[in-house]
Amino acid sequence: MSHEAYRKAQKTADPRDSEYRAFSEATRRLMAAKETGRGDLKQLIEAVHLNRTLWGTLASDCADPTNQLPSETRALIISLARWVSVYSSDVVQKKDSVEPLIDVNRIIMDGLAGKKPAA
């Protein structure tokens, strides 16, 4: 695929699909880091950093006054992004489990895919 074709595909891609793919990649990398345990600290740090960056981008987008999501939804996403940032530090420094980050990402992915939350 040429670079121009790739750019056109990116411009026409559904934002939900793009967000789903970003969460999918971050989640996949967190899961891979979980599988290797603390044996590969570099892999863990890179996965956590990617995930934190994704959430930071979402928070920045939600803080933009032109964002068309309802203000309550935007506030909840920003709050969740703050939790992800703090908890990510705990994962790397205090050796907390990466599983809650994976769980939150999966819930977001389900929402982006239009799945209803489990009861």
N, C-alpha and C positions, 0 to 999 in steps of 0.2 A: 504494500500500500504506500503510495507516495505521501510525502509530508503534507501536500495540499489536500489530498483526500482525507487524511487523518484530521486536519484542522476543520474541514467541513463537517466531518462526523462529530467532532467535539462540539461544534456550535449548534448542531441540530439535536444532540442527545438530550433526552429528557433529564432535567435536573435530578429527579428522584433516582433515575438509573445511575447517574454519575455518583450521587451520594451513596447509594447502595454499594456500588463497586468500591468506593473508598472505604466504607465500613467493612466490607468483605475482606479487603486486603489487610487492613489493620487487624481485624479479628483473626484472620488466618495466621498472621505473624505472631500475635499474642499466644495463640494456641500452640504454635510451633515452639515458642520460647517456654511455654508451660511444660511441654513434652520433654524438653531437654533438661528441665529443672534449672537449678542455679549453677549447673556445670558450665553453661555458656552465658556468662554475664553480659558479654558484648551483644549477643543476640537478644537478650532480654531488654537491655537498655535501648537498643535500636527499635524494637517493637513498641516499647512503652513510649518512646519519643515520637514515633510515627502516630500513635494513637492520640497522644497529648496534642500534637500539632493539628490533627484532624479536628479534635474538639475545640481547640483554640480558634481555628478557622470558622467553625460553626458559631462560636460565641461572638466573634468579630462581625460576622454576617448578621447575626441577630441583634447586635447593638446598633446596626445601621438603621437610621430612621426611615429609610426608603424600603426596608424589608416589609413584605406584605403579610407575613404571618401575624396572627393576633398577638397583641402585646403580652398577654399572659403566657402564651406558648413560647414566645421569645425569651421571656424572663425565666421560664422553667429550663429551657435549653442552656441559657447562660449559667444558671445555678448548677445544673448537672455538669457542665464543662468545668466549673470551678472545683466541684467534687472530684472529677476525673484528674484534674491537675494535682490536687493535694494527695489523693490516694495513689497516684502514679509515683510520687516521691516516696511514699511509704513502701510501695512494692520494691523499688530499687534499693532504698536505704535500710528499711526495717525488715525486709524479706517477707512482707505480706503477700498473700496469694494474688495472682494475676486473674483468678477466676471471676471476681466481681466486675472487672473491666470487660471481660469477655461477655458476661451475662448482660451488662448494660448495652453493649454494642449489638448483641443479638436481638434484644428487645427493640432497639432503634431500627435494625434491619427488617424485623417483622413488620413494624409500622410502615416503613418505606415500601415494603412489598404488598401492603394492604391487608396483612393478616390481622385477625382480631386477637387481642391479648387473651392468654389463658385465664380461666376463672380462678 
